[in-house]
Amino acid sequence: MANTLSSMLQLGTEAPNFNLSDTKTDKFISLKDAKGKVGTLVMFICNHCPFVLHVNEQLVKLANDYMQKGIGFVAISSNDVANYPQDSPKFMKEQAKKVGYPFPYLYDETQEVAKFFNAACTPDFYLFNSELKLVYRGQLDDSRPSLNIPVTGKDIRNAINSLLAGKEVDPKQIPSMGCNIKWK
């Protein structure tokens, strides 16, 4: 497992638009469809990465805690499925059902969306405000698969709570760490 850090896209960057197939529903979902009234969390994940498997339960909790408060959630997998078939749409659909993702799980076949976001690893997180300006990019929390630290989602929870309270999100942010995106 490769320890790759987020690229830390510049705060204030406008969310790149997308229109990708949702492996849960076989319908196309755009940024506009995924957008929340208060903010939107875009997550780059995949099925096999130990870092993602480590935080899956917390991703579901986050979405269940904040979707009804106006935060939109969407997950995207951009991995090369020719070399990583376990990340194919068929298995993405199975994983979403197994884990209970309450958000769309989109497949970025061309990898263009990951490139637009400058995504580097799984998981990689991007929180946008109601105007789709980036206010947070970084880690979920301090937990890692090899550490004995509970997964709480504290860093993203703090950012979302600031957004919901109408406060500035702390610009001191720690990069996410995970497996590198599997580029073609």
PyMOL commands that set and color helices and strands:
alter all, ss='L'
color gray80, all
select helices_A, chain A and resi 31-34+50-69+85-87+89-99+112-117+154-164
alter helices_A, ss='H'
color red, helices_A
select strands_A, chain A and resi 4-5+19-22+28-30+39-44+71-77+105-107+121-122+124-129+134-138+177-180
alter strands_A, ss='S'
color yellow, strands_A
deselect
rebuild
show_as cartoon
